[in-house]
Every structure is written in structure tokens, then in C-alpha cells.
Amino acid sequence: MAAYENAVQHYFAAWNTTAPEELEKAVAAAFTERATYTDPLADVRGHEELAAVISGVHQQFPGFEFRITGAPDGHHDIVRFSWELVSTADGSAPVAGSDVATLAEDGRISSVSGFLDRVPGA
């Protein structure tokens, strides 16, 4: 379970980073160079595109952070986990989802399939 928890910890570190130079490092620590990320709103590959998606979320939701809900669950090279996007000002969480990630041999994420369980206005 430590490998799953480590990968998820790096994943959230990347998604919660807002400074461009720190984001580049956080994305590299969490994802392989050709990692893919697919959810209903994005379908990207590689560090540059991943960083752009993360930056876009922070532009749309300033003052919010991603938080895991529950514990990661995994088997073989696959880990799944749920999360919320939480306002640091009032604790509201207008967005929530679940992700399934595949881990590479080095423990970094090689692919993510994301699902949005709660979105504003839906």
C-alpha cells in the first residue's frame, strides 16, 4: 500500500501547486514524461500539457485545493482514489471526483482516468 499512497501523495502535491517553477517539478515527480490524463474536460499527454491543465483549474478556482477523501485502494499497478476541490476560505467543495491511475515501475503515474462526480451547476 505504501507505493499507492506515495503516488497519490505526489499526485495531490502536483495538483495543489500554483507557482509555475514549482509546478514543473511537482508534475515531474508525480508523472512519467509521457503520462496521460483523461477526464470529461481534458485529454492531455506529457508534463507540459498536464501542467497547463492544473494551472487552468487554479485559474478557474483560485483559493481552492484538492483533498483526498477516504484512502487510496490499489492492486497490481493500479490505484484508485476519490477527491474534492475545497475552498480554503469557507470549506465548500463544489467539485468532487474519482480517479484511477496506472503506476510505472518507478512509482510515478503513467496514466489517469478521471471521473467528475460533482460539478457546479450540474
Secondary structure, DSSP 4 states (H G I P E B T S, - for coil): -HHHHHHHHHHHHHHT--SHHHHHHHHHHHEEEEEEEEETTEEEEHHHHHHHHHHHHHHHSTTEEEEEEEEEEEETTEEEEEEEEEETTT----EEEEEEEEE-TTSSEEEEEEEEEE-TT-
